[in-house]
Amino acid sequence: MSEVKESIRRLTEELKDHNYKYYVLAQPSISDREFDQKLKELEQLELAYPQFADPDSPTKKVGGEITSNFTTVTHSTPMLSLSNTYSKEELFDFDERVNRGLGGEKYEYVAELKFDGLAIALIYEQGKLLRAITRGDGTKGDEVTANVKTINRIPHQLKSPFPEKVEVRGEIFMHKAAFKRLNEQRLKAGLSGFANPRNTAAGTLKMQESSEVAKRPLDIFLYQLVDEGGVVHSHMESLDLIQSLGLPVSSESRTCNTIDEVWNFIDSWDEKRKDLSYEIDGVVVKLNNIRQQDELGFTAKSPRWAIAFKFETERVSTKLLSISYQVGRTGAVTPVANLQAVSLLGTTVKRASLHNADVIADLDVRIGDTVFVEKGGEIIPKIVDVDHQAADRADHPTEFIALCPECSTPLVRTEGEAAHYCPNRESCPPQIKGRIEHFIGRKAMDIDSLGEGKVDLLFSKGLLKRPSDLYQLKSDDLLGLSKSIVNEDTLEERLVSLQKKSVENILNGIEQSKKQIFEKVLFALGIRHVGETVAKKLARHFKNIDQLSSSSMEELVGINEIGDKIAQSVLEYFSKQENQDEIALLKEAGLNFVIEEKELSSNALEGKKIVVSGVFQKYGRNEIKAMIEDHGGSNVSSISKNTDILLAGENMGPAKKAKAEDLGVQIMDEDTFLELIDQN
Ligand code: IVH
């Protein structure tokens, strides 16, 4: 049993880490397909052993996180992901589920291309482009309006007639030819090339200088209308409406009456996609009728009325030129393969992750080997095989480096762990900078006036050695400091120099961070294996750092979902004097090391599980959902015998209502609900 618990915990942490690499660093280390397989594995384990599931599990999330240099904006409705498949059988299973869910009613699909870029929400008011927001973590994204306005095909003014306020969503991408041109220019200028159009588009949108963005041609297709008012009745109608506003819509979307027709569409595009001027990584299949979409509803992270069919990946061979080693915040050393440039699905590949010493040994990969490289759409490629028969192979297997490439300390490897570590926590530069970057991160102390570049600058001037140094910084220390820094994501070289305004912002951000709640502070400390979720759990269990710091192994492992490895790591962290000293300094600086209990507005809905469905008169759906939580209730997405209330708005699907009646679930209208929580 504890093995299952451990497997679930391990998979959960692993997937969270991959999400971070994919969305935040834009540097995924495994293919989409592997990610999906692991996610499926976790889903199945959680289904069989729900008692061990992490409430914050990646299976319940859209993924995605937010980068640090833009304003964060909450989406009007969450930007969800799609469940996806690579198999025809699963596509047909999806059709079965739709058929069953609609109780045998007639239905049709729209099949459309799955553009390989990054999702964006555009908000227009009075016809003017007001805001553009990236998907981020699905709930909140980065405001990148200035950058998006540089994209030629995105109108700043809609064609009339336009609604007073409208939100449309779609995908920003870079054409293959523009990507190729950009890379050629970069190589000529002595800069390194980008991996693929998707990463380039993502990196470009994250650039701080809009004038630089304008030099990199991006394009867009819109595919979703956020329609709170029930204006359109089908997906096709919404595409027509979006187009009539002067926004770019793909002309390749088709309605299909049967799943066989959908399959033919997919099959033909698997071949034809090579001729497109942009990359697609699959086909999206959506139920056309909006009422039927509402009827099927959503799981926690994706609609039940749509699925993405993803195309298989392509494999090419190339030569392994060398292996370099990167040191992360925890001291873990990651080997990276430097490859002879090779074209894969129209993009140039030069690097691949080798993960750790075990992977190198399993592949028995040696410098000079012919290796086989694979990638799915948007990922950093991966070496999947090696030509072991080649005559001219190096004589000896690759030996993992013995010394840290950054500080020359001998590396260590703990029994049972895959990674090698540099133990020089105290003075190995990437570890120090990494810890401070982690500390200021959005999910930690959220000091967004400081980024990687500024941390690098302050570290190089000897002003930052540990997080608590932040709280000692004075305006005079900072004014006028400057250094030229290369952004790893975009490879832009820029001069970071601190003038009056940015010094004010930095000091302000640091001051504001003192308001972060205990669980964020605990996460910020960067204790190994204490991710966001574990930090939350520990904070809620112990209520303050002193209790946590004096806890025992027994008490720690007694907490749901805390295993030996986490407990060990926590004990080790607090046993070190240097950590105790750092905590003392942070306490002195005024950080929160005690939990503050949130007060609910009332307990009117205490313990009630509520499904919200349809459109409401007085409040938006999200407002209603927030009120439910604020009064002690919890939101659930589908009706079951455990549901207490179906909160029914207008236009609710008849199937939902019938199901609620069938199961004896109380059906409540908006007014009754508002009276119940005293908001009318
Ligand atoms: S619909 C609620 N349509 O794929 C569903 N998404 O894995 C919203 N994508 O986040 C998405 N082409 O970034 C939709 N024609 C298309 C798409 C598409 C690409 C992306 C989008 C989404 C992801 C889902």
Residues whose N, C-alpha, C, O or C-beta is under 5 A from the ligand:
A	BS01	IVH	L80 S81 L82 E112 L113 K114 F115 L118 A119 E171 Y223 V284 P303
